[in-house]
Structures are given as structure tokens and as C-alpha cells.
Amino acid sequence: MKLLYQKVKKRLQFYGLLLFSIATSFCCYAQEENLDDIDGLIDELFFNDQQFLDELIEGGLTYNFLYTSVSYNTNTFFSGRDSGTDQFNIIPQVSYYHSSGFNASISGIYYQNFAPAWDFTSVSVGYFNTIGKQKNFNYNLGYTHFFYSDDFDDFTNSIDLSVGFRNTKRTLGTTLAASYLFGTDTSLQLVSNSFLNINLKRTSNLALRFRPNISFIIADQTYTFSSIIRSPLGPRIVTVVQEVFDLLNTQLSFPLSLSTKSWDFEIGYHLNLPNAVSNESNLSNTNFFSFSVGYLLDLNKN
């Protein structure tokens, strides 16, 4: 029974990393005296995978700031899969960005009903830049280290690369992020995110946006399960280990964001469409709501 618990726990922690990778991002912008410029940067804050940073660079802006955010999810699903425990999760994060391209972040995740409730803390460093004359392409290369609250050491490090494209009007785009996880075990995960940015209201100091997006999670995962085989001595139960690299989950998100000066608020509805792999079957669709609030601290003004 203890061995089964450990296997389930490791599986959930692996899925937790996938959840964490699409639930967090480096969120920030630069403040200038022009309120219209501020608004144009604020309204990008809650996009995943640094989809807004190319605007900072192409605008020739100098920035040096901290951005703090807290996200609350009404329920927890691991790659869209229901663990059997209804619980909320909270993800606090502090990010730093400099106009040189250097960025850093510290974050973690708290689960309502897990023990320990604080699962891990992650520390990341990276470098961001754009590609091409139009600067519609961007990339971020980074490294992440995970500090777990228990003795889980399968994946304690991650090398991350994300590349993104947005149209000239910044109304739609897509990002592909790849992470190589390693520790006592290794794994590869790919997260694709495509988005649409719809202006509902925009003034000199306020932005209201609707940002529907779709994400695909593909990962390398090891499944261990029992199977009954025939033998000369009768039926036998054997342990089967199967390695798969497949689509684990498709997520549809419908977030509504409100940005005003240094504050940002977002509410969203998320629908998971998990894909059964290996010996999985009868996976149900899942859904949850999310709430986020963020605040910017401009270090150039201190």
C-alpha cells in the first residue's frame, strides 16, 4: 500500500509541474510618463510565456522592475486529470525584469488538502529577446530549480526554451515552450499556447480585455501498472512499465482582465480535455475558475 501511495504521489507531483508550467509566467511591464504607453503594456500582464515583452523592446523602453502576483484556482487538476480530491491551489510569484533581457522569478504552489500543503518553491533565471526586423518573434531561454517540501527528487531542475509569434496588431499569436526536466529521473514536456486578444474597453488609464486561448500539453511520462498474463502455472500478475510521449491535455481558457495603472486583475474559466494514454480510460472533462491579482513596483522610481 505504501509503494502504491508513493507511485501515485510521484505521478501527481509530475502532473503538478505541468500544471505549474502553464499556470505561471513572468508577468511584468514598464511604466513611462505616457499613460497610453502604460496602458498598452499593462494589458499584456497575464499572458503566459512572455507574449508581451517584444513590445517593450521594440518600443525602445528602459525598464527595471519587480512584479508580484497571486493566482487562486478553485480546483486542482493534474494535466486535466481528477486526483479524487477537491481542493483549491494558490500560486504566489515575484518576478524581476531588466531591459537588458535578464529576468528572474521565485514562485511556489500551495494545495488545500495535500500534506505538506506547500509542495515546492521554484527559482528561475532567464534571458529574453526578439527576432527579426518586425520583432514579431520572441524567445526566452531559462533555467529553473525546484525545492520540494518532501524528499521528491525525480525532477529538481529544468532547462526551458520558449519561442513565440504575434501578428503586427498584437491581436493573436502562439507560443511553444519546451522544458527538459531532470534530477534522479528525466522527462521532456512541450506546452503550446495560442491566443486571441480582444479589446472590450480602453482608455488612458484602464484596459478591459477578453483573451481566449487554447493550450496543448505533451510530455514524456512513465506509467507503471499491473497486468494478468497466462503461464504454465496459471494466471500471474506482473508489473508493466510503459514509457509514453503523447498529448496529455488540451485546455481551453476564457480569461477577462482589467488593468489600471499598477494594478491588474483577472478572472477566468478553464476547461480541460484530458487525453487518455497508456492504460488510462474513461477520463472525464474537468473545469475550474481562476482569480489573479498583480502589482508592479518600478525600481527606477525608488
Secondary structure in CASP SS format (residue, H / E / C, confidence):
PFRMAT SS
TARGET T0000
AUTHOR 0000-0000-0000
METHOD secondary structure of the structure
MODEL  1
M C 1.00
K H 1.00
L H 1.00
L H 1.00
Y H 1.00
Q H 1.00
K H 1.00
V H 1.00
K H 1.00
K H 1.00
R H 1.00
L H 1.00
Q H 1.00
F H 1.00
Y H 1.00
G H 1.00
L H 1.00
L H 1.00
L H 1.00
F H 1.00
S H 1.00
I H 1.00
A H 1.00
T C 1.00
S C 1.00
F C 1.00
C C 1.00
C C 1.00
Y C 1.00
A C 1.00
Q C 1.00
E C 1.00
E C 1.00
N C 1.00
L H 1.00
D H 1.00
D H 1.00
I H 1.00
D H 1.00
G H 1.00
L H 1.00
I H 1.00
D C 1.00
E C 1.00
L C 1.00
F C 1.00
F C 1.00
N C 1.00
D C 1.00
Q C 1.00
Q C 1.00
F C 1.00
L H 1.00
D H 1.00
E H 1.00
L H 1.00
I H 1.00
E H 1.00
G C 1.00
G C 1.00
L C 1.00
T C 1.00
Y C 1.00
N E 1.00
F E 1.00
L E 1.00
Y E 1.00
T E 1.00
S E 1.00
V E 1.00
S E 1.00
Y E 1.00
N E 1.00
T C 1.00
N C 1.00
T C 1.00
F C 1.00
F E 1.00
S C 1.00
G C 1.00
R E 1.00
D C 1.00
S C 1.00
G C 1.00
T C 1.00
D C 1.00
Q C 1.00
F C 1.00
N E 1.00
I E 1.00
I E 1.00
P E 1.00
Q E 1.00
V E 1.00
S E 1.00
Y E 1.00
Y E 1.00
H E 1.00
S C 1.00
S C 1.00
G C 1.00
F E 1.00
N E 1.00
A E 1.00
S E 1.00
I E 1.00
S E 1.00
G E 1.00
I E 1.00
Y E 1.00
Y E 1.00
Q C 1.00
N C 1.00
F C 1.00
A C 1.00
P C 1.00
A C 1.00
W E 1.00
D E 1.00
F E 1.00
T E 1.00
S E 1.00
V E 1.00
S E 1.00
V E 1.00
G E 1.00
Y E 1.00
F E 1.00
N E 1.00
T E 1.00
I E 1.00
G C 1.00
K C 1.00
Q C 1.00
K C 1.00
N C 1.00
F E 1.00
N E 1.00
Y E 1.00
N E 1.00
L E 1.00
G E 1.00
Y E 1.00
T E 1.00
H E 1.00
F E 1.00
F E 1.00
Y E 1.00
S C 1.00
D C 1.00
D C 1.00
F C 1.00
D C 1.00
D C 1.00
F C 1.00
T C 1.00
N E 1.00
S E 1.00
I E 1.00
D E 1.00
L E 1.00
S E 1.00
V E 1.00
G E 1.00
F E 1.00
R E 1.00
N C 1.00
T C 1.00
K C 1.00
R C 1.00
T C 1.00
L E 1.00
G E 1.00
T E 1.00
T E 1.00
L E 1.00
A E 1.00
A E 1.00
S E 1.00
Y E 1.00
L E 1.00
F E 1.00
G C 1.00
T C 1.00
D C 1.00
T E 1.00
S E 1.00
L E 1.00
Q E 1.00
L E 1.00
V E 1.00
S E 1.00
N E 1.00
S E 1.00
F E 1.00
L E 1.00
N C 1.00
I E 1.00
N E 1.00
L E 1.00
K E 1.00
R E 1.00
T C 1.00
S C 1.00
N C 1.00
L C 1.00
A E 1.00
L E 1.00
R E 1.00
F E 1.00
R C 1.00
P C 1.00
N E 1.00
I E 1.00
S E 1.00
F E 1.00
I E 1.00
I E 1.00
A E 1.00
D E 1.00
Q E 1.00
T E 1.00
Y E 1.00
T E 1.00
F E 1.00
S E 1.00
S E 1.00
I E 1.00
I E 1.00
R C 1.00
S C 1.00
P C 1.00
L C 1.00
G C 1.00
P C 1.00
R E 1.00
I E 1.00
V E 1.00
T E 1.00
V E 1.00
V E 1.00
Q E 1.00
E E 1.00
V E 1.00
F E 1.00
D E 1.00
L E 1.00
L E 1.00
N E 1.00
T E 1.00
Q E 1.00
L E 1.00
S E 1.00
F E 1.00
P E 1.00
L E 1.00
S E 1.00
L E 1.00
S E 1.00
T E 1.00
K C 1.00
S C 1.00
W E 1.00
D E 1.00
F E 1.00
E E 1.00
I E 1.00
G E 1.00
Y E 1.00
H E 1.00
L E 1.00
N E 1.00
L E 1.00
P E 1.00
N C 1.00
A C 1.00
V C 1.00
S C 1.00
N C 1.00
E C 1.00
S C 1.00
N C 1.00
L C 1.00
S C 1.00
N C 1.00
T E 1.00
N E 1.00
F E 1.00
F E 1.00
S E 1.00
F E 1.00
S E 1.00
V E 1.00
G E 1.00
Y E 1.00
L E 1.00
L E 1.00
D E 1.00
L H 1.00
N H 1.00
K H 1.00
N C 1.00
END
